[in-house]
Each structure stands twice: as structure tokens, then as C-alpha cells.
């Protein structure tokens, strides 16, 4: 009996260690993940409040008009250059 229980405890510890890497992939409450880039997509986590900002809405509208909303990565994808996205979001951060 003790042998089976110790195996269970070891398995539980191994599972906990393997799940600890998943914490990095979680999105904080009040945020959303956006994949940005033309060729290789990079993941950014932004506050939901950005969706109310006219500059961000313009970026989303341009992406929708030019590329549609195809989400092969399971999140919102904006196929624009990263530097443009960073420039817009840094302006929003300073508001």
C-alpha cells in the first residue's frame, strides 16, 4: 500500500513541475493575447481596455479589411509589422 501511495505522490510532484511552465502561458484577468507579425507571429498580452481606444480600433479595422480575421493560432491575429504595433501600444500606455 505504501509503495503505491509513494508512486502517486511522486507522480503528483512531477505533474506539478510540468504544469509550472504553463503559468507563463496564462493570460491575466482583464487582458487578451494578440499575435502580431507578418511572417512570424509574436504573442503580446494587452489590457482589454485597449479595445476601447480609437488608435487600437483603427489597427484592428485595418487588419480586418486587409486580411480578415483568420485565427489559426487560437487568438486574435494582427498581421502587421511589430514595430507599428509596439508604437501604437506604447502611445496607449502613456495615456
C-alpha positions in Angstrom: 0.0 0.0 0.0 2.7 2.5 0.9 4.6 1.7 -2.3 1.5 2.6 -4.4 1.0 5.8 -2.4 4.6 7.0 -2.8 4.3 6.5 -6.5 1.2 8.6 -6.5 2.9 11.4 -4.6 6.0 11.3 -6.9 3.7 11.4 -9.9 1.8 14.3 -8.4 5.1 16.2 -7.8 6.2 15.5 -11.4 2.9 16.8 -12.8 3.1 19.9 -10.6 6.6 20.6 -12.0 5.5 20.1 -15.6 2.5 22.4 -15.1 4.6 25.1 -13.6 5.7 26.1 -17.1 2.0 26.6 -18.1 1.7 29.5 -15.7 3.8 31.6 -18.2 1.2 30.9 -20.9 -1.8 32.1 -18.9 -3.3 35.4 -19.5 -4.0 37.7 -16.6 -7.6 38.7 -15.9 -8.6 41.8 -17.8 -6.1 41.1 -20.7 -6.1 39.3 -24.0 -3.5 37.7 -26.2 -2.7 39.1 -29.6 -0.4 37.6 -32.2 1.4 40.2 -34.2 3.7 40.0 -37.2 3.7 39.5 -40.9 5.6 36.2 -41.2 6.4 35.0 -37.8 3.8 35.9 -35.2 4.9 37.1 -31.7 2.4 36.9 -28.8 1.6 40.1 -26.9 -0.7 40.3 -23.8 -2.5 43.6 -23.7 -5.2 45.1 -21.4 -8.8 44.7 -22.6 -9.1 48.5 -22.2 -7.1 48.8 -25.4 -10.2 47.7 -27.3 -11.9 51.0 -26.3 -9.0 53.1 -27.7 -9.6 54.6 -31.2 -6.0 54.0 -32.3 -6.2 50.3 -31.4 -9.7 50.1 -33.0 -8.2 51.6 -36.2 -5.4 49.0 -36.2 -8.0 46.2 -35.8 -10.2 47.6 -38.6 -7.2 47.9 -41.0 -6.2 44.3 -40.2 -9.8 43.1 -40.8 -10.1 45.0 -44.1 -6.8 43.8 -45.4 -6.5 40.3 -44.0 -9.8 39.3 -42.5 -10.0 37.6 -39.1 -8.3 34.3 -39.5 -7.1 32.9 -36.2 -5.0 29.8 -36.8 -3.2 30.3 -33.5 -6.4 30.4 -31.5 -6.1 34.1 -30.6 -6.6 37.5 -32.2 -4.0 37.8 -35.0 -2.9 41.2 -36.4 -0.7 40.7 -39.4 1.2 44.0 -39.2 4.8 44.9 -38.6 5.7 44.5 -34.9 7.2 48.0 -34.7 3.9 49.5 -35.8 2.1 47.5 -33.1 4.6 48.5 -30.4 4.5 52.1 -31.5 0.6 52.2 -31.1 0.5 50.3 -27.8 3.3 52.4 -26.3 1.2 55.5 -27.1 -1.7 53.9 -25.4 0.4 53.1 -22.3 1.3 56.8 -21.9 -2.4 57.9 -21.8 
